[in-house]
Amino acid sequence: MALILTLMFKTPLRKLAILGLDKLKQGRGPLVMKSIGGTMVVVFVSTLYVVTRILKRSADAGGVVNPTDEVLMAQRFSLFLALMIDRLHYYIRELSLLRRKLEAAKKWDEVD
């Protein structure tokens, strides 16, 4: 959660976090994206199945959630946080590349 907050606000830590994530992901892009795509489909289907089972069990028990179900929900939440970190990193990086291109185009127009 702290990494997500670091990526959300423009601070010196954000630049450091982006550089660290860039180094972590470097060189494995296409292969990782294909395997992550397949894995996310399986995880999504599994999550839907587990959540429906938990809701059915808690409804049968009168709305009480047991500790095992809490652990399963926490695991699903951690997967969600990991996905959020990945997407935030991607969008921030793309935004910075677009800004650099825009600045370069402005400089090129000023030279002409």
Backbone bond lengths (Angstrom), bond angles and torsions (degrees), N, CA, C in turn:
res aa  C-N    CA-C-N  psi(-1)  N-CA   C-N-CA  omega(-1)  CA-C   N-CA-C  phi
1 M - - - 1.444 - - 1.530 110.06 -
2 A 1.336 115.92 -36.71 1.461 119.73 179.04 1.527 111.28 -64.52
3 L 1.328 116.65 -37.37 1.463 119.91 178.43 1.526 111.02 -66.80
4 I 1.308 117.48 -37.79 1.464 120.56 176.49 1.521 110.32 -63.15
5 L 1.323 117.38 -44.68 1.466 120.08 177.80 1.525 111.63 -63.89
6 T 1.327 117.21 -36.85 1.463 120.76 177.51 1.521 110.36 -63.29
7 L 1.328 117.40 -39.90 1.457 121.10 -179.69 1.525 112.56 -73.78
8 M 1.318 117.75 -24.57 1.462 121.08 -176.68 1.523 113.48 -74.53
9 F 1.326 117.19 -32.79 1.465 120.66 -174.46 1.513 110.35 -112.97
10 K 1.334 115.46 140.50 1.456 120.82 -177.04 1.526 109.32 -78.42
11 T 1.324 115.24 100.88 1.456 123.29 178.54 1.517 107.98 -136.16
12 P 1.337 117.62 168.89 1.471 118.85 175.27 1.536 112.52 -60.81
13 L 1.317 117.39 -30.16 1.461 120.26 177.98 1.528 111.70 -66.61
14 R 1.328 116.29 -29.85 1.463 120.06 179.60 1.526 110.66 -62.86
15 K 1.316 116.36 -43.45 1.463 120.30 179.64 1.525 110.50 -63.49
16 L 1.324 116.58 -40.91 1.456 121.45 178.19 1.534 111.25 -65.57
17 A 1.324 116.77 -40.92 1.466 120.67 178.92 1.522 111.04 -65.41
18 I 1.322 117.61 -40.32 1.463 121.41 179.15 1.521 110.27 -65.56
19 L 1.331 117.16 -42.81 1.464 119.90 177.60 1.523 110.89 -62.16
20 G 1.316 117.27 -41.24 1.460 120.64 178.46 1.517 112.20 -63.93
21 L 1.333 116.90 -43.07 1.465 120.32 178.33 1.524 111.17 -67.46
22 D 1.342 117.39 -35.47 1.464 120.49 176.07 1.526 110.71 -60.76
23 K 1.315 116.43 -46.17 1.469 120.73 179.84 1.523 111.02 -63.87
24 L 1.315 116.52 -37.53 1.466 121.20 -179.13 1.522 111.69 -65.90
25 K 1.337 116.87 -37.33 1.461 121.61 -175.83 1.525 113.35 -93.85
26 Q 1.306 119.41 -4.26 1.458 123.28 -171.15 1.529 112.51 -62.19
27 G 1.320 116.07 132.21 1.445 122.16 171.46 1.517 116.34 84.84
28 R 1.306 118.94 -6.42 1.453 120.03 -175.86 1.524 111.81 -119.76
29 G 1.283 118.37 19.02 1.457 123.25 -171.35 1.514 117.80 -53.40
30 P 1.337 119.31 -68.88 1.470 119.23 -173.38 1.532 113.77 -61.88
31 L 1.306 117.55 -42.71 1.463 120.60 -179.63 1.523 110.95 -64.18
32 V 1.320 115.82 -42.43 1.461 119.97 -179.81 1.517 110.58 -65.76
33 M 1.306 117.68 -41.21 1.464 120.41 -177.84 1.527 111.68 -64.82
34 K 1.336 117.36 -39.23 1.465 119.56 178.27 1.521 111.05 -66.76
35 S 1.316 116.30 -43.90 1.468 118.73 -179.05 1.532 111.17 -69.86
36 I 1.326 117.41 -35.57 1.464 120.47 177.90 1.526 110.25 -67.14
37 G 1.310 117.19 -39.43 1.466 120.08 178.56 1.518 112.13 -59.27
38 G 1.317 116.98 -47.17 1.462 120.85 177.86 1.514 112.24 -65.17
39 T 1.321 115.50 -40.92 1.463 119.88 179.75 1.519 110.97 -65.49
40 M 1.316 117.71 -40.08 1.457 120.66 -179.13 1.530 111.78 -64.82
41 V 1.322 117.82 -35.04 1.464 120.14 176.79 1.526 109.85 -63.89
42 V 1.341 115.94 -45.63 1.466 119.86 179.38 1.527 110.79 -64.12
43 V 1.323 117.02 -42.86 1.467 121.00 -179.87 1.519 110.52 -65.07
44 F 1.322 117.24 -39.47 1.460 120.37 179.93 1.525 111.36 -63.54
45 V 1.326 116.59 -45.37 1.465 120.29 178.54 1.522 110.01 -63.78
46 S 1.318 116.64 -42.95 1.460 121.21 178.45 1.525 111.13 -62.23
47 T 1.311 116.60 -41.44 1.462 121.11 179.71 1.532 110.76 -62.80
48 L 1.311 116.28 -45.12 1.465 119.20 178.39 1.523 111.19 -60.31
49 Y 1.304 116.71 -41.51 1.458 120.85 179.59 1.526 111.15 -64.72
50 V 1.323 116.87 -46.75 1.465 120.83 -178.70 1.524 111.07 -65.08
51 V 1.314 117.31 -42.78 1.468 120.55 -179.00 1.526 110.85 -64.09
52 T 1.326 117.13 -41.17 1.463 118.30 178.41 1.530 111.19 -65.89
53 R 1.315 117.11 -37.69 1.468 119.81 176.80 1.522 111.37 -65.11
54 I 1.336 116.93 -42.28 1.466 120.84 179.76 1.528 110.37 -64.63
55 L 1.317 116.77 -43.75 1.465 119.80 179.35 1.523 111.56 -63.69
56 K 1.318 116.59 -39.73 1.460 120.03 178.57 1.526 110.69 -65.76
57 R 1.340 116.49 -44.04 1.458 120.73 179.47 1.517 112.37 -64.26
58 S 1.355 116.06 -42.36 1.464 118.69 179.93 1.527 111.74 -69.43
59 A 1.324 117.28 -32.68 1.470 119.99 176.55 1.524 110.45 -67.93
60 D 1.330 116.72 -37.93 1.464 120.63 177.96 1.529 111.79 -67.90
61 A 1.351 116.36 -31.19 1.473 120.61 -178.21 1.524 111.80 -90.33
62 G 1.294 118.52 8.25 1.464 120.97 178.38 1.513 113.90 85.51
63 G 1.315 117.22 26.62 1.466 120.56 176.43 1.519 114.73 88.06
64 V 1.341 118.27 6.62 1.462 122.22 -179.50 1.532 109.08 -92.19
65 V 1.340 116.68 130.63 1.457 121.90 179.25 1.522 108.18 -101.54
66 N 1.339 116.83 129.79 1.466 119.40 -179.68 1.531 110.87 -85.67
67 P 1.337 118.92 166.33 1.469 121.86 -177.12 1.526 114.15 -59.94
68 T 1.324 117.76 -34.77 1.462 119.93 178.93 1.524 110.83 -63.25
69 D 1.305 116.42 -42.04 1.460 120.39 178.29 1.526 111.18 -65.60
70 E 1.311 116.60 -35.17 1.466 119.78 176.75 1.525 110.88 -63.62
71 V 1.337 117.08 -39.64 1.467 120.95 178.06 1.523 110.40 -64.99
72 L 1.329 117.14 -42.89 1.463 120.31 178.15 1.522 111.78 -61.42
73 M 1.322 116.61 -41.35 1.465 119.94 178.68 1.532 111.01 -67.23
74 A 1.335 117.35 -37.04 1.463 120.69 177.48 1.522 110.61 -64.74
75 Q 1.325 116.66 -38.16 1.462 120.41 177.71 1.526 110.14 -63.06
76 R 1.306 117.53 -43.28 1.468 121.07 178.78 1.534 110.46 -64.70
77 F 1.321 116.63 -36.13 1.462 120.31 178.27 1.519 110.65 -66.72
78 S 1.330 118.21 -38.79 1.467 120.52 179.10 1.529 110.84 -66.73
79 L 1.337 117.87 -35.71 1.459 120.15 175.02 1.530 110.69 -64.06
80 F 1.318 116.31 -39.37 1.455 120.90 177.49 1.532 110.85 -62.53
81 L 1.343 116.65 -43.67 1.462 120.05 179.23 1.533 111.50 -63.14
82 A 1.322 117.54 -39.95 1.463 120.80 178.09 1.523 110.79 -62.90
83 L 1.308 116.86 -41.07 1.458 120.79 177.70 1.527 110.97 -65.21
84 M 1.323 117.44 -40.39 1.463 121.32 178.04 1.525 111.41 -61.80
85 I 1.329 116.99 -43.65 1.466 120.89 179.26 1.520 110.08 -61.16
86 D 1.320 117.34 -44.48 1.459 120.90 -179.87 1.519 111.88 -61.56
87 R 1.314 117.15 -46.83 1.461 120.51 -178.64 1.527 112.15 -67.96
88 L 1.330 117.81 -40.43 1.465 119.99 177.95 1.517 110.90 -61.37
89 H 1.325 116.30 -42.20 1.462 120.25 178.17 1.527 110.34 -60.37
90 Y 1.315 117.05 -45.02 1.455 121.28 -179.57 1.527 111.51 -61.79
91 Y 1.327 117.39 -47.93 1.461 120.81 -177.34 1.526 112.20 -67.12
92 I 1.309 117.92 -39.96 1.464 120.51 178.69 1.521 110.28 -64.68
93 R 1.316 116.16 -40.85 1.459 119.84 179.33 1.527 111.18 -64.59
94 E 1.337 117.08 -44.82 1.459 120.77 178.03 1.525 111.46 -62.53
95 L 1.317 117.33 -40.54 1.453 121.39 179.14 1.524 111.14 -62.67
96 S 1.326 116.90 -42.42 1.465 119.35 179.54 1.525 111.26 -66.88
97 L 1.346 117.79 -36.46 1.464 120.00 176.56 1.523 111.42 -64.81
98 L 1.323 117.21 -41.02 1.466 120.31 178.08 1.521 111.51 -64.98
99 R 1.328 116.83 -38.82 1.470 119.75 178.01 1.524 111.31 -64.10
100 R 1.338 116.40 -41.30 1.471 119.34 178.47 1.514 111.06 -63.29
101 K 1.336 117.42 -41.23 1.461 120.68 178.61 1.522 110.83 -64.47
102 L 1.322 116.96 -39.48 1.452 121.20 178.79 1.525 111.17 -64.81
103 E 1.321 116.86 -43.01 1.464 120.78 177.92 1.523 110.98 -64.23
104 A 1.319 117.70 -40.34 1.463 121.18 178.43 1.526 110.52 -64.76
105 A 1.329 117.19 -38.62 1.463 120.58 178.42 1.525 110.74 -66.61
106 K 1.323 116.95 -38.41 1.471 120.19 178.22 1.516 110.56 -65.15
107 K 1.318 117.00 -42.53 1.471 120.60 177.99 1.507 111.14 -63.72
108 W 1.327 116.89 -38.49 1.465 121.76 -179.96 1.522 109.48 -66.14
109 D 1.345 118.98 -39.49 1.452 122.55 178.44 1.516 111.11 -67.34
110 E 1.333 118.27 -35.19 1.461 121.86 179.25 1.522 111.38 -68.85
111 V 1.336 117.38 -32.94 1.457 121.57 179.45 1.518 110.54 -68.90
112 D 1.343 115.58 -38.62 1.473 119.01 179.96 1.480 108.46 -71.46
